[in-house]
Amino acid sequence: MNPSLTVSLGLWQDRPAEEALLTARAADELGYPSLWIGEMATYDAFALATAVGLATTRIGLTVGPLAVSVRDPMMIAMGAASVAALTVRQVDVAVGTSSPLVVEGWHGRSRARSATALRESVEALRPLLAGERSDFTGTCVSSSGYRLRLPAPRSRLSVAAFGPSAVRTAALADRMVLNLITPASAGRLVAQLRAVNPATSVVAWVTAAVDPDREAIDRIRRAVVGYLPAPGYGEMFAEAGFADVVAFARTRPHPRELFAAVPDELVASVSLLGDVDVVGARLSAYAAAGVEEVALVPVSTNRDPGGTATLKALDGLKTADR
């Protein structure tokens, strides 16, 4: 059996920003149960979530993952409650540590002790999202004396994880979120999670393009290139059979040279690419690894703006699992 299917906005930086709403409306109209709304270089995540809620009729919303070194628990709880009140929609929350580029470069914040900040943010958020007065003091995160004046959103809390520390923190949450992951690596992380808390569910964000053209594959390739030399991710790709590409990436070649060196097979190792039958088989591989929900990240291209054709093509897989 395949995992349940939801949708995540791609927020592709080389596509028109407003295509996010095109994707959201398509997901809602097709009956996908929920939509993940991250934050990159364009829209504020809570602002976009509000716009999505007002432009759709029923789809549930998950905002994040939000960087815990940038947004404090009070800000996150107020944001979630604001979107829920303004859209009359279920609003869940996801948090993570994000990247040095975003935290240190864009925001000028320290990413030191981010693992501790992630765990403490989860602990501080739980009572705030339930409408209780904040009373938490940690080494990196604190909030005291604040209570939501809006109705409590009672959001499910998700944690983006990849390393062992983040997996342990995810065990304190409702859901663990995996991104850019092979089924084999997903299986190991799920096993680590289950050893701590069998009740936390597992979601994988997986980029998808049904019958992809060259533009679609290259768009995913650009997203993957930056992860190849990274600790953990490099080893994952090496295990998948691409050790030579990882070794080349760690020599710090020019981005154009590295882009050209990445084979389509590497791109496919962390994506859902092919016809519907091929994608269905890949979904089964994630299910076998213990992933209970796959959030489809549809690739937006000139041929398929917003990735709506991919969402339509995969709607049958979603329907078959109901």
Buried (B, 14 or more C-beta within 10 A) or exposed (E): EBBBBBBBBBBBEEBEBEBBBBBBBBBBBBEBBBBBBBBBEBBEBBBBBBBBBEEBEEBBBBBBBBBBBBBBBBEBBBBBBBBBBBBEBBBBBBBBBBBEEBBBEBBEBEBEEBBBBBBBBBBBBBBBBEBEEBEBEBEBBBBEEBEBEBEBBBBBBBBBBBEEBBBBBBBBBBBBBBBBBBBEBBBBBBEBBBEEBEEBBBBBBBBBBBBBEEBBBBBBBBBBBBBBBBEEBBEBBBBBEBEEBBEBBEEEBEEEEBBEBBEBEBBBBBBBBBEBEBBBEBBBBBBEBBBBBBBBBBBBBEEBBBBBBBBBBBBEBBEEEE
